Amino acid sequence: MTPERRPLLGASSDLSRTTYHSERSSLSEHSTVVPDQDDLLNTFTRAQSCCILAGLWSAVFLGALDGTVVATLLAPIGSDFKKSNQASYIGTSYLLSVCCFTPLYGRLSDVMGRKGAMLLALSLFGSGTILCGLAPSMEALIAARALAGMGGGGVMTVSSIVVTDFIPLNQRGLYQGMANILFGLGAGIGGPLGGWINDKFGWKSAFFFQAPVLLFSFTLVAWKVNIKLPSEVQNLPLSEKFRRIDFLGSITLVGTVGSLLLGFSLKTTEELPWSHPIVYGLFTATFVFAALFVFTETRLAPYPVMPLRLICRRTPLAVAMSNLFGSMAAFSVLYNIPLYFSAVHLYSSADSGLHLLPHSVAISTGSVFAGWVMRRTGKLYTLNLFSALSALVATALLVFWNRSTPTFHLWFDIVPQGFGMASVITCTLIAMIAGVEKHDMAVATGITYLFRTTGQVLGVSLSGATLQAVLLQKLRQRIQGPGAMELIYEIQHSTSIIPTLPPDLKEAAISSYADALRVVFICQAAWNFLAFLCCIPIQESLLPGSPHHAQNNED
């Protein structure tokens, strides 16, 4: 398919009046170009821009840090409350809440303003985090994590929207890459930091220590994030602004996403059969809510929370689906690579996790590289396809891993996955912003994050369900006799038992995990292949400020 090539700021596009002109650097002391009145809305000095970015990116850093800190604390929390079987719900409740509420912030940022939406997100995230440290029971902790998730999704979404408001389009990929570096840094140090705090002060302190960073971010956002909206929105009375909130669409969207993800999560976590009333009841509710959502968005809502006209267009649809499938593969890799080393190679938890270090470095490098290339060339189509292909090749290499695979491959075969997927995420966000009109940018950003976070939960849930199904089948084939079912149950739920087994049972367990994980790796490759296919229809756009764009203007 031949990509459509058109300048982003063509004369016929609504983007011709956007604030993101190539001639204006967002970090310059003064704006040197004054095309029209709207372009003067959000012009900041270098110091102001740095303060704004510090407030936004400290929240992004904390959101990533919080995720890995909590993942590290699941075992001690479960032991403390004597409810280890419910520990996985701590992460699931947060992710479900993030997925459900992320798309709402796109419209909220238009109604409440960027500052109001960001402060709401930080307030929900912060209050939920503090309540986690005060939780007297496992149920209260799970509810507090769900409250934190209501704000956690907004932190990432509104941060991207604010950067969209005052960073030139040709530089936005580079800034997104820098934000991803902080995200990767937070995710990288969260695990060790959470473990150290737990050992020294107890797991509850790991939630309280986040308060200073939260306060720092909240203060800077309240003080410096003074983003002005167009006058037709800015001057509306408060009652009219709230009339623009699509409450019915929001409720049905939350019902659709929540029922879908909760159904997959319960199927995996509780090992319920597909025929269980709760499982098929949730999937039935998904279709009902989805039908109501489509009806609401097309017939009832004057300002829909997710305009279906955007999803039906070529580039936004391709971006959404590539983010969905790419995130499914990426998070399946993150969760299953350590399991491979602990169950098949019998490495310790620390050594298994250490094999993700090159992958983490590649994620930061890929984001910055994509931003730098887009800034230099003004193009993203070829870069996006190359990046998606890199991720596909990496996951295909994992399929051929076995116990005799050279050490080099075990360390570095996943590097192209991290590099490629980070680059795809950066490129597709810019493609989404470039592919919609100015007044749809905030909502389109929210849609991107919705599909991305939904893919994360689906990737973990589906790969977990696949792993357990194949593993159970293989273990039943290889382990038989008295006490077989009890032993199989223990092997399924804890890899630490494998080294203690007799040689024949140990070999059966290792081989079963290897076979099951190979099927998971095949699924990851298939998801990355679908992500690559979805990248093909994305339109090529010449970013303003690039040499090619300048040459086209001269011609």
Secondary structure, DSSP 8 states (H G I E B T S, - for coil): ----EEETT-TTSGGGG-S--TT--TTSSS-----SGGGGTT---HHHHHHHHHHHHHHHHHHHHHHHHHHHHHHHHHHHHT-GGGTHHHHHHHHHHHHHHTTHHHHHHHHTHHHHHHHHHHHHHHHHHHHHHH-SSHHHHHHHHHHHHHHHHHHHHHHHHHHHHHS-HHHHHHHHHHHHHHHHHHHHHHHHHHHHHHHHH-TTHHHHTTHHHHHHHHHHHHHH------HHHHTS-HHHHHHTS-HHHHHHHHHHHHHHHHHHHHHHHS---TTSHHHHHHHHHHHHHHHHHHHIIIII-SS-SS-HHHHTSHHHHHHHHHHHHHHHHHHHHHHHHHHHHHHTS---HHHHHHTTHHHHHHHHHHHHHHHHHHHHHS--HHHHHHHHHHHHHHHHHHTT--TTS-HHHHHHTTHHHHHHHHHHHHHHHHHHHHTS-GGGHHHHHHHHHHHHHHHHHHHHHHHHHHHHHHHHHHHHHH--STTHHHHHHHHHH-GGGGGGS-HHHHHHHHHHHHHHHHHHHHHHHHHHHHHHHHHTTS-EEE-TTSHHHHHHHH-
